[in-house]
C-alpha cells in the first residue's frame, strides 16, 4: 500500500462520506415513493 498524504486521505474520506450520504438520501427517497404507491 503506497503512502498517501493526509490531505489527500481526508479528501477521499470526505468524498466517500458524501457519496454514502447521497446514496442513503436516494434510498430514502425511493422508499418514500414506494410508500405512496
ZICORLIN-V228494 format. One line per field, one symbol per residue. ss: DSSP state (a for helix, b for strand, c for the rest). psi: psi as a letter, one per 40 degrees, with the letter a starting at -180 (. if undefined). A space follows every 50 residues. Layout:
ss->???
psi->???
This chain:
ss->cccccaaaaaaaaaaaaaaaaaaaaaaaaaaaaaaac
psi->hihhiddddddddddddddddddddddddddddddd.
